[in-house]
Amino acid sequence: MTNIYYPFYKFFKDPLLIKAEIIYALQESRDRCLHHSTKFLSELMITLKNIPPYFEFENEINEFIRFELEPAFTNLEDYLVYFKARAYFDLEDYPSCAHIAKHTNNSKSMFLHYMARYLSIHNECIYERTNLFDSFKPINMRAYMELLDELLILNVYGSEDDSDEESEEETQSQETLDIDIVNQKHSVLQQEDDSTPKGRRCSRRPRSLRIEKASTTTLGKKNKITKRNNTTKKVKITALAAQSENNMSAGDHKEARIKREDPYLLWLTAVMLKRIDRCDEAIDILVRALQIQPCYWGAWIELATLIKDLHMLDALNLRLNESKENHWMHLLFIAHMYVDFQITDRAVNIYNDILKLGHTVFQDWPYLQAQLAIAHHNKREISHAIVSFKTVMEMDPFRIDNLDLLSNLMYVCTSPDELVVLSKYVASIDRYRQETLCVLGNMYSLKCDHAKSVLYFKKAVRINPFNVTAWTLLGHEYIEMKNSYAAIISYRQALKINIRDYRAWYGLGQIYELVKLPNYALFYFTHARDLRPRDYRMLVSLGEMFERADRIFESMACFYKALFYDTDGTIMLKLAKFYDRYGDCSNELTREHFSVMNKRALQIGMRNRTTIELNLILKRCRDLWKDTETNVCQSLIVNKVLEHVNALLAEIEIRAGSDSSLASTPGAIKARRFLFGL
């Protein structure tokens, strides 16, 4: 177990606190119609069904509940408004829902109001896309920015009441004059918007002008605390509330209770900021939301899409751990990010530690088994991944999440019968789910019916334009159909959604290789290699592009790195061809130059390799070459290549110290001179 994650595991050993938090978070997500988060928490709740607290002892769990439970409704009117708005929301009548819930201060109704307005704009973008490859940007950008501005004022900058804006009586005449000029210019924009909930006035002035006005009021008073200084204001309010808390009655305390920030509205604000590429602001707001409600899984997933590299992840983890609480949901987020970044060994270790060191009930949690299956899928451990996916299907026969990845494995294994069975299985559950459409697309692709396969992948991306798997599979099919332009667009759409998707980078490299643009292919293969440094396919493709660009040294370094992951003997064959081309050249200068290059390439390729690893390389290469020898070694040319391969294997044995008797063979001496420069 990794020591850095040790504080997290105490929650999984005794999951009583986890369940107490879920009871509260599940109610919040369900009441706000956040279906994906509700599904995730409900799945975990069922896993913890035999863990206290139980529902019949609700009054005994207050000490375990992390957050203050606010009253759902303060009066009958709020109750009726919420349920009417909820009915419209469930019917996907979003304009009616937004209209019903706009004059309310209830947190649930207010969230439905803003969420309904956002979904109206989002659905307009989806339904009005005449071209599948159009941008994801909102069509009605004016309405989008108006909604975003309201959310920012409500959640980030603070509500702004024009009548209270100037509370200072002692202001200089020049300050008053400047303020009046600004007010006259923008008097129309300061009017109250009807769509803003009652009691929360919204200034329509641009943010730059608001900042300009706030700075103008502070001229001549450097120590003045303006209304815009929300941090200081909140500190004062919190201090006054804490000071008078003991002197209040229960009823007075209920009325004067300070309303906490709504993490779900913060999440919605971050989602909207992300869509217009204001990612840094979105990250800050999501961190605020998670500090208030760390059990909201949707915010964690949204945050995961904004992290671009490991340095960014480390910095974010430090921010999230400032409170030193080491929340259990944070550990699941870290493991999720490791799976995304292809650091699968760390992710598998975390999940296995939860299963082994945590409570036994977590062994029945389908999410953990599904994440292990995805990790094995990324490591190309096909048999382990298939077993894990089948374990998830046994736990929940109607859970078809991630089964599109299982169809990918069956496609790679060329198992048409199993893939047909899987496609019939998922189609019987829900034929119109995006995962089902991807499974059907893979099935038709394996049958070489690429036109029908493209049809199903197109349906998947129309249902969810942010489905990275569907976009990459669509690109693969366009390559099979020789439609390079459509394939490039498909892969680039995938990269717009998730820039860490190595499949899209690799697919773009393959396209530019096919159209004979090796320099472009080199660029994309390099990115794919950076995301999958242990995948020999990326190294081989990169090495071939270096070879085409006559960059022999870089090419050989890639092949030596890939030697450890050689599965079919092709890498040994390529190295032997290099030796045959340059090592046996009659030009002495060429031979010496090749010797120096090869020595340096070997040092880079074999860097940090232990003796055990070198022996493993040797064993794999010998076994693989024996199979290759029986199949293809018939001609004199191949026999000559075999001689060089045997010399290379012998020299690796010498470096590994496994068999020193081979050092005196002519082949080993020849290899030492030209391959290793010793």
N, C-alpha and C positions, 0 to 999 in steps of 0.2 A: 504494500500500500504506500502511495506517495505521501510523505509527511506534510506537504503543503495543503493537502486536502483533508487532513485528519479532523479539523474542527467541524467539518460538514457532516461527517458520518454519525455523529452522536444523535442527530435527528432521525436517521434511518434505523438506528438501533432501537430507539424508543419512539415510535411514530405517533404517540399520543398528541403532541403539539402539532404535527402535520395535519392530523384529522381535524383538530379544533380550528386551525386556520382555514382549512378547505371548506368547512361548514359555512363560514362567513363569506369567503371569496366565491363559492359556488352560488350562493344566493344573489350576490351582486351581479355576477356574470349572467345568470339566468334572467334576472329582472331587467337587464339591459339588452337582452336578445343577442348576446355575444356567443354565438353558437359553438364556435371552435374551442373557445376557452371552457365553455360549459361541458363540452364533450370530453376534453382532456381531464378536467377536474372530476367529472362524474366517473370516468374510468378508474381514476385513482381512488375515489371514494368507495367504489365497489370492492376494490382490492383491500381496503382497510375496514371492511364491514364488521370484522370481529375485533376491532381495536376500539377501546373507549376513547372519547365519550360517546354514549349511545343517545338516541333521540329522546328516550323517556327520562333522561336525567339532564335535560338542558340547563336547569338552574344551577347545576354543580360544575359547569365548565367555564365560568367567567374568568377564573384565574388563568386559564390556558388560552383565552382568546386574545389575539395580538392587538386588535384594533377596537376602537370604541364603536359599538353598534348604535348607529343613529336611527331615530324613529322613521319608519317607512313613510308615513303620512301624518301630517299634523291636523288635517281636517278632512271632512267628507268630500269637499270639492277637489282637493288634490288627488284623492283616491279615485274619483270618477274620471277625472281628466287623464290620469295615468292609464287606466285600463281601456279607455276609449282609444287613446293614442297607441297603446300596445296592440289593440285589435287591428287598427289600420296598418301598423308596422308588420304584423304577422301576415297580413294580406298583401304586402308589398305595395300598398297605396301610400307611398312616401310623402307626396305633397299634402295629403289630408292629415297624415300623422304630424308633420311639421307645423301645420296650421293649428291643430288642436292643442299642441303642447307648447306653443310659443309664449303664452302668458302664464308662466308658472315658475316657481323657485324650487320646486322639488327636484332633487338631484337626478332621479331616475327619469322623470318626464323631460327634464332639460336635456339629458343625454339623448333620449329618443328624438327630440326636436332637431338637434344638430346632426345626429347620425342619419336621420331621414333626409335632411337637406344634402348631406354629402353623398348618400347613395343615389339620390335623384341625379346629381351631376355625374356620378360614376357610371350609372346605367345609361345615361345619354351618350357618354363616350363609347361604351361598349356597343350599344345598338346602332349608333350612327356610323360605325366604321365600315365604310364600303370596301376598303382594301384591308386584307388580313394583316398586311405589314405596315399599317399606319402607326403613327406615334401613339404612345400611351397618354399623352398630355390631354387635359380636359378640353372639350370643345368650347364650352362657355366659360372662358377664362375670367371674365368680369365677375360672374356670379361666384366662381370658385374663390377668387381673391377676396371678395366681400365676406364670404363665409369664413375664410381663414383669418381675416382681420378681426372679425368678431371673436373668434376663438382665442386669438393671441391677446386681445385686450382683456378678455374674461379670465384667461388662465395664466398669462405671462406678464403683461404690462399692468394689469390691474384695471378694474372698472373706473371709468372717468366721468364724473358728474360736472358738467359745465358750471352749474350754479355754485359749486363748492370749490372751484378750481383756484380762485383767488381769495384765500382766507386771510392774507396779510393786510392789515389796515395801514401800516406805515410803509408805503412804497414811494419811491422817488417819482417825480413827474415824468422824467424821461422813460422810466420803466413802463409806466402806465400808457404813455404814448405809443411805445413799441408794441405793447400787447394789443392795443386797440387797432393798430394797423393790421396786425396778423389776423385779428378777429374779423375785421371788415373784409379781408381777402377771402376768407374761408368760412363765412357765416353759413353758406348753404351746406357745406360739408359737415357742419357741426350738429345738424338736426338729428333727432333720434330716429333710428331705423325701426320700422314697425315689426320687423322679424326678430328683433332682440327681445328676450324674455323680460317681463315686467320687473322693474326694480333694478335693472342692469343697463344703464345707458351706455351707448357706444358712440364714440367720436369717429366721424368718417374722415378726419384729416389724415393725410399721409404720416407715416411714422416719423420721417425726417422733420416735418413741420412741428409735430408734437415735441420732439426732442429740442428743436430750436426754441420753441416757446418756453419750455421748462428751463432751458439754460438762460433765457432772457430774464426770467423772474429772479434769478440768483445773482444778477449783476450788483455789485456793491455789498453783497452779504455772502461771504465765502462759507460761513459756518451754518447757513440756513439749511434746514432739512425740508426739502420740498415734498409734495404729495407723491411724486413719482418714485421717491425712494421707498419702494415697497418693502425692502428687507428691514430697514430701520423701523418702519411702521409696524410690521408684523412682530418684531421683537418687542416693541413697546406694548402692543396689545396682549401678547402672550404673557409678558411680565405683570401687567395689570390684572389679567385674568387669574394668574397664579396667586397674586397677592390677595385678591378678594374672594378666592374660591372657598376658603374656610368660613367666611362671614355670610355666605349666601344660604338661603334655604334651598331645598331640592327643586321647587318650582322655579325660583329665580335663576338657579344654575342652569336649568333646562332652557330657559328663554335666552340667557346671556351666553350660552355655549358657543364657542367660536367654531364656525363651520370650516372643516378641513377642505383642502383642495381635492378636486375630483380627479383621481388618477386615470379614469376612463376618458374624460374629456381631454386630459393631457395627452393620452395615447392617440386620440383622434386628431389632435393638433399636429402631433409628430408625423402621423401618416400623411397628412396633407402637405406638410413641409417637405417630406421626402419626395413626393410626386413632382415638386417643382425644383428639385435638386438643392434644397437648403438643408443638407444632411447634418452639418455640425449643430445647427439649432435643434434639429429633430433628435439628435443623440442626447443633448442636454435635457430636453423635455422628457424623453423616455426615462432617463436616469431619475429625474424627479418623480415621475409616476411610479417607478419601481421601488423607490425609497418609501413611498406611501403605501403601496399595495404590491408586495413582491410575489404574491401568488397569482398574479394575472399573467398567464402564459402567453397571451397574444402580444403583450408588450415585450416580452423576452424575444419572441420570434421576430418581431419588427426590428428590434435592436440588432439581432443577428445579421439581418440583411444590410445593415449600415456599416459593418466592420469589414475593413478592406485587407488588413494584414495582422500578423501576430503582435507587432508592436502596439497597434491600436487596441487589440484585445487585452494586452497586459495593462495598458494605461487605464482602460475601462474597468478592469477588475479591481484596480486600486481605488478607483472612485466609488465603486459599489461596496467595497469593504471598509469605507471610512468609518462606518458605525461599529465595526468590529463584531457584527452579528453573525456573519457566515451563514446566511440563510440557505436552507436546503434547496430551494428552487434555483439558487445561483449555481450550485454544483451541477444540476441538470443542464443549465445553460452552457456552462464551460464544456461539458462533455458533448453537447450538441454542436458547439463551435469547433471542437476538435474533429468531429465527423465531417463538418463542412470544409475544414482546412486540410482534409486528408491525413490528419495526424491520428490515424485510426488506432494505433497501439495505446496511446494515452486514453482515448475514449473507451476502448474495450476494458482497460484496467479500471477505470472509474465505474463502469457498469458492473463489472465482475465484483468489485469491492462492495458495491451496494447489495448485490445478490448474496455474497458470501458473508460479509460482516454485518449487514443490516438485518432487520427482522425478516423472518421467513415469509411473511405475507407478500413481500415485494417480488418473490419468485413467480407470483401469479399475475404480475402487472404486465399486460401485453405491450405497453409502450417500451419497457426496457428490452424485451425480447425483440421487438421490431427495430430498435436502435442497434442492437447487436447484429441483427441481420444486415442492416444497411452498412455497418462497419465492415463486416466480412465481405459484403458485395464490393465495397471500395477497395479492399485488399485483394480482390479476385480470388478469394477462398470460396470457390463456388459451392462445394459440398457443404461446408459449414453454414453458408448463407442460406442455402435451400432448406437445410434442417431447421434453422432458426425461423424462417418464414412459415414453414409448416407447423412449428410449435405455436406461433401466433394464431394461425388459422384454427388450430385445435382449441386454443383458449377462447377465441371469439369467432365462430364460423361466419359471421356476417360483417366482420371487419375487413374491408378491402383496401384500407390505406396502405400505400407503399407496395401493393402487389404488382404495380407496373414494373418495379425493379426486379421482382421475381420473374416476370416475363422476359426481361432483358437477359437474365441468367439462363433461362431455358432457350432463348434464341441463340446465345453464344454456344451453348452445349449442343445446338442443333437437335433439340428434342421436340420434333413436331407433334408427336402424340401427347406428350405432357402439356405442351403449350395449348393445344386444342382443348384438352380437358380443363385447364385453368381458365381459358376464355369462356367456355360454356358455364363454368362455375360462377365467375364474376358477373356474366351477363344475366344469369338467373337471379342474382341479388339485385342489381341495378344496372341496366344496360346503358344508362345515360350519365353515369358518373365519369369524370375525366380519367380516373384510373382504369375503368373498364374500357374506355375508348382507346387508351394507349395499349392495353393488352391485346385488343382486337387488331390494332394496327400492327403490332409485332407479329401476330399470327399470320396475317396476310402477307407481311414482308417475308416471312420465312417460306411462304408458299410462292414467292416471287411475283405476287400480284401487287406491284408497287403502287399502281394507280389507286386501288382500293385502300391500301395502307395510308397513302397521303390523305385520302378523304377522311379517315377516322382521326388522324392526327390533327387535321384542320378543325374537326368538330371539337376536339379537346381544347385547342387554344382559343376557340371562339367561346367556349364555356368559361374558361379561365385564361385570360391573356398573359397571366404571370406564371404559367406552368412551364418551368425551365425544362423539365424532362420531355414534355411534348414538343417544345420547340427544337431541341437537339435531335430527337428522333425524326422529326419532320425534315430537318437538314440532312440526316443520313439517307432518307428516302429520295430526296431530290438529287443527291449524289448518284444513287443507283439509277435514277432516270436521266442522268447527264444534264441536269438543269442546274448549272453552276451558279447562276445569278440568284435563283430562288433559295438555293442552299446557303449562300453567303448571307442573304438577308435573314434567314431563319436562325443561323448561328449568332448573328449579331443581335437579334432580338433576345436571344437567351442571355447574351452577355450584358445587355442593358438591365436585365432583371437580376442576374447574379454573375458578377465579374469573376468569381472564383470557380466557375464551372469549367473544369479542365476539358470536358468532352467538346464544348463549343470551340475552345481554342484549338484543340487537336483537329476537329473537323475542318476549321478554316485552313489550317496548315495542309491538310490533305487536298482540299480544293485547289489551293494555289500550287500544290505540287502537280496536280493533274493538268492544270493549264500552263505548266512549265514556267512558273515564276518562282524560282527557288529562293530568292531573297525575301519575298513576302512570306513564303512558307517557313523560312527560317525564323522569322519574327514570331509567328504564331506557335510554332513548335517549341520555341524557347519559353514562352509563357506556359505552355502545357507542361513542359519539363519542370518548371519552377513550382507548379502546383502539385505535380506527381513525381518527385525526384527518384522514387524507388520503382517506378513503373518502367520496365525495360522497353516497352513499345515507344514511349516518348524519347528515350535515349537513342534507340535505333533510328527513329525517324529524324531526329536532330542530327545524328551522325551522318545519315545519308545526304541530308541537305548540305552539311559542311563539305562532304565529299564532292557534291556537284559544284559547289562554289570554290573548289580547289583549296579548301582550308583543311589540309590533311591532318595537321596536328590536333585541331579541335575535334575532327572526326574520329581519330583514333582514341582520344581521351573519352569520348562518349561511348565508344564500343567497349573499352576496358571497364568503364563503370557499369555497363549493361551486362558484362560477362557473368556477374554473380547471379543475375536473374534470367540467364539464358534457359529457354525451355525447349527449343527445337534445334539447337546446334547452328543456327544461322550466324550468330555473332562470331563464333570460332571460324566459320567459313570466311566471313568478311575480313577478319584479322589475318587469316592465312593468305587471302588475295592481296592484301596490302604488302605482306612480306614478299610474295611472289613478284609483285610489280616493282617494288623499290629495293628490297633487300638483296635480290639476285640480279640487280641491274649491272650491266657491264661498266657503267660509268662509276668510277671510284668516288667522285665527289657526291654523286647522288646517293650512293650507299652510305657514306659517312653522314650525310645530312639526315638521311632516314634513321640511322642509328641514334643520332642525338634526339631527334624528334620523338622517336619511339620510347626512348628512356624517360623523357619528360612526361609523355602521355601515360606511360605505365605508372609513374609516381603519382600522377593526379588520379588516375582510374583506380588504383589500388590503395589510395590513401586511407589510413586508419583501418586497414584490413588485418584481422588477427590471423594467427596460424590456423586456427580452426576454420575460419571462413575461407582461407586459401585452399585448405584441404577439401572443403565442401565444393568450391568452384572446380577443383580438379576432378573430383568424383563425378559431378554432374556433367562436365564437359566430356569426360571419357565415355560415360554411359550413352550420352546423346550422340557422340561421334560414332560409336559402334553401330547404333541404329542407322545413322546416315550412311555409314560405309557399306552396310549390307544392301541398302536401297539404291544408292546413286553412284557409288564408286566403281564405275565400269571403264571409263575412258582413261587415257594416259594423263590428260590434264588434271582430272580429279585426283588421280593417284599422286600427282606431284603436289597438289594442294594438301593431300593427306599427310605427306612427308613433313610439310611445314607445320601442320597442326600438331603432329606428334612431337615435333621439336618444341613447339610452344608449350604443350602440356608438360613435357619433361622439364622445361625451365621453370614453370610454375611449381613443380614438385621440389625443385632445388630451393626456390625461395621459401616454400613452406617447410622445408626440412624434413619432408616425408620419406625421401628415398635418395640418398646422396650418391648411390652407385650409378645413377643416370648421368651424373655430371661429366663423365668421361666419354660419353657417346659422341660420335661425330655430329649427329643432329643437334645435341644439346650445345656443343661448342659453337656450331653455326648459328643457333638461335641466340646464344649469349652475345655473339658479336653484333648481330644485326637487330635483334629484337630488344635487347636489354642494355646494350652498350657497355657491358661489363668488361 
